[in-house]
């Protein structure tokens, strides 16, 4: 059980960091433009002002860096690895993890806007799993992912999500506790 938890955490680490990147880099003015180009659908934003090209760029770059670190540490962390990091393309896996995490968040934001749920307002359980679904959808054809790993990720990160939000709040990265 501990082995599975560690493998889930290690495998989804690039996507998890990518999911946090937009908040961590919101102070950077570069590429601070909405990915929906402020387009509206039925008088509601397509995704919202908070979904920016800066967020996508920061997420992808950080995910690539994390996959590079995982590959570099692979000889010492093989017991944590769900995949053979010595054989993966760092740029491809990092891109897929980072882009996928934000793609999942983007899809969730689309539905939140349709349902008139305000940006930043919690939408359980989708806020907790959107980035996992997006990452899985993007890496599925590159890495063979078992559904037990995905289910374990939902549980583990679903439980960790409030803790991570609380830490972000106390570090002044987030305005709300949850």
C-alpha positions as CSV (number, residue, x, y, z in Angstrom):
1,X,0.0,0.0,0.0
2,X,2.8,2.4,0.9
3,X,4.5,1.5,-2.4
4,X,1.4,2.4,-4.4
5,X,1.0,5.7,-2.6
6,X,4.7,6.6,-3.2
7,X,4.4,5.6,-6.9
8,X,1.2,7.6,-7.4
9,X,2.8,10.7,-5.8
10,X,6.0,10.3,-7.8
11,X,4.3,9.7,-11.1
12,X,1.8,12.6,-10.7
13,X,4.3,15.0,-9.2
14,X,5.0,16.8,-12.5
15,X,1.3,17.3,-13.1
16,X,0.7,18.3,-9.5
17,X,3.4,21.0,-9.7
18,X,2.1,22.1,-13.0
19,X,-1.3,22.5,-11.5
20,X,0.1,24.8,-8.9
21,X,2.3,26.8,-11.3
22,X,-0.3,29.4,-12.4
23,X,-0.8,30.5,-8.8
24,X,2.9,30.5,-8.1
25,X,3.7,32.6,-11.1
26,X,0.7,35.0,-11.1
27,X,3.1,37.8,-10.3
28,X,4.9,37.4,-13.7
29,X,3.5,39.8,-16.3
30,X,4.8,37.9,-19.3
31,X,2.0,36.1,-21.3
32,X,-0.6,37.4,-18.8
33,X,-3.4,37.0,-21.4
34,X,-6.4,34.8,-21.2
35,X,-6.3,31.7,-23.3
36,X,-9.9,32.3,-24.3
37,X,-9.0,35.7,-25.7
38,X,-11.9,37.1,-23.6
39,X,-14.4,35.3,-25.8
40,X,-17.8,34.8,-24.3
41,X,-20.4,32.1,-24.8
42,X,-24.0,33.2,-24.0
43,X,-22.6,36.2,-22.1
44,X,-20.3,34.1,-19.9
45,X,-16.6,33.8,-20.3
46,X,-15.5,30.7,-22.1
47,X,-12.9,29.9,-19.4
48,X,-12.3,33.1,-17.5
49,X,-9.6,35.7,-17.0
50,X,-7.6,33.4,-14.7
51,X,-6.7,30.9,-17.4
52,X,-3.7,32.5,-19.0
53,X,-1.0,31.7,-21.5
54,X,1.4,32.5,-18.6
55,X,-0.1,29.7,-16.6
56,X,0.2,27.2,-19.4
57,X,3.8,28.2,-20.1
58,X,4.8,28.0,-16.4
59,X,3.1,24.7,-16.0
60,X,4.7,23.0,-18.9
61,X,8.2,24.3,-18.1
62,X,7.9,23.2,-14.4
63,X,6.6,19.8,-15.4
64,X,9.5,19.3,-17.8
65,X,11.9,20.3,-15.1
66,X,10.3,17.8,-12.6
67,X,10.4,15.0,-15.2
68,X,14.1,15.8,-15.9
69,X,14.8,15.6,-12.1
70,X,12.9,12.3,-11.9
71,X,15.0,10.9,-14.8
72,X,18.2,12.1,-13.2
73,X,17.3,10.5,-9.9
74,X,15.9,7.3,-11.5
75,X,18.8,5.0,-10.5
76,X,18.3,5.9,-6.9
77,X,14.5,6.1,-7.0
78,X,13.6,3.1,-9.2
79,X,11.4,1.7,-6.4
80,X,9.2,4.8,-6.7
81,X,8.9,4.7,-10.4
82,X,5.8,3.6,-12.2
83,X,7.6,4.1,-15.5
84,X,11.1,3.6,-16.7
85,X,12.4,7.1,-16.5
86,X,15.7,6.1,-18.2
87,X,13.7,5.4,-21.4
88,X,11.2,8.4,-21.4
89,X,11.5,11.5,-23.5
90,X,11.8,14.2,-20.8
91,X,10.4,16.9,-23.0
92,X,7.5,14.8,-24.2
93,X,6.4,13.4,-20.9
94,X,6.9,16.8,-19.1
95,X,4.9,18.6,-21.8
96,X,2.1,16.0,-21.7
97,X,1.9,16.1,-17.9
98,X,2.0,19.9,-17.7
99,X,-0.3,20.6,-20.6
100,X,-2.6,17.8,-19.5
101,X,-2.9,19.1,-15.9
102,X,-3.9,22.6,-17.2
103,X,-6.2,21.1,-19.9
104,X,-8.1,19.3,-17.2
105,X,-8.4,22.5,-15.3
106,X,-9.5,24.4,-18.4
107,X,-12.3,21.9,-19.1
108,X,-13.4,22.2,-15.5
109,X,-13.4,26.0,-15.8
110,X,-15.5,25.8,-18.9
111,X,-18.2,23.9,-17.0
112,X,-17.9,26.1,-14.0
113,X,-18.6,29.1,-16.1
114,X,-21.6,27.4,-17.7
115,X,-23.0,26.7,-14.2
116,X,-22.2,30.2,-13.0
117,X,-19.7,29.0,-10.4
118,X,-17.4,31.9,-9.7
119,X,-13.6,31.6,-10.4
120,X,-11.8,30.3,-7.4
121,X,-15.0,28.9,-5.8
122,X,-14.6,25.3,-4.8
123,X,-16.4,22.7,-6.9
124,X,-16.0,19.3,-5.2
125,X,-14.8,16.8,-6.4
126,X,-13.8,18.4,-9.8
127,X,-11.4,20.9,-8.4
128,X,-9.5,18.0,-6.8
129,X,-9.3,15.7,-9.8
130,X,-9.5,17.9,-12.9
131,X,-5.7,18.1,-13.3
132,X,-5.3,14.3,-12.8
133,X,-7.9,13.5,-15.5
134,X,-6.2,15.9,-17.9
135,X,-2.8,14.5,-17.2
136,X,-4.1,10.9,-17.6
137,X,-5.9,11.8,-20.9
138,X,-2.7,13.3,-22.3
139,X,-0.1,10.7,-21.2
140,X,-2.4,7.7,-21.7
141,X,-1.1,7.0,-25.2
142,X,2.6,7.5,-24.2
143,X,2.6,5.7,-20.9
144,X,0.6,2.6,-20.0
145,X,-1.3,3.8,-16.9
146,X,-3.3,1.3,-14.8
147,X,-6.7,2.3,-13.6
148,X,-5.7,1.4,-10.0
149,X,-3.0,4.1,-10.2
150,X,-5.6,6.6,-11.4
151,X,-8.1,5.7,-8.7
152,X,-5.4,5.9,-6.1
153,X,-4.4,9.3,-7.4
154,X,-8.0,10.5,-7.0
155,X,-8.1,9.4,-3.4
156,X,-4.6,10.5,-2.4
157,X,-4.7,14.0,-4.1
158,X,-8.3,14.4,-3.2
159,X,-7.4,14.2,0.4
160,X,-4.2,16.3,0.0
161,X,-6.0,19.1,-1.9
162,X,-7.3,20.9,1.2
163,X,-4.0,20.6,2.9
164,X,-2.1,22.1,-0.1
165,X,-4.7,24.9,-0.3
166,X,-4.2,25.7,3.4
167,X,-0.4,25.9,2.9
168,X,-0.9,28.1,-0.1
169,X,-3.2,30.4,1.9
170,X,-0.7,30.7,4.8
171,X,2.1,31.4,2.3
172,X,-0.1,34.1,0.8
173,X,-0.3,32.4,-2.6
174,X,-4.0,32.0,-2.3
175,X,-6.7,34.4,-1.0
176,X,-9.0,31.7,0.4
177,X,-8.2,28.8,2.7
178,X,-10.2,26.3,0.7
